[in-house]
Amino acid sequence: MPVESITAEQAPEYFGWLANLAQIDLAASSALTRQQLGWNFTGPDLLTDLRNMDYSGLGSAE
């Protein structure tokens, strides 16, 4: 997939109504979930999980 850099001024034209949301720097953390629900991470991290996923059956019409 080609990637192209755009300026903040070009964002509204490219993203439409999502432009303001696309420009926000939102950090994510599971700390609150772990604290409130007692949840602890036990599986592979996201990137490892995605790297190991078997994509061979996706998109095939059966």
FENWO-V114030 format. One record per pair of residues at least 6 apart in sequence whose C-alpha atoms are under 6 Angstrom apart, sorted by the first residue. I is the first residue (numbers start at 1). J is the second residue. If there is no record, write none. Layout:
i=(I | I)
j=(J | J)
This chain:
i=(11 | 12 | 34)
j=(19 | 19 | 40)
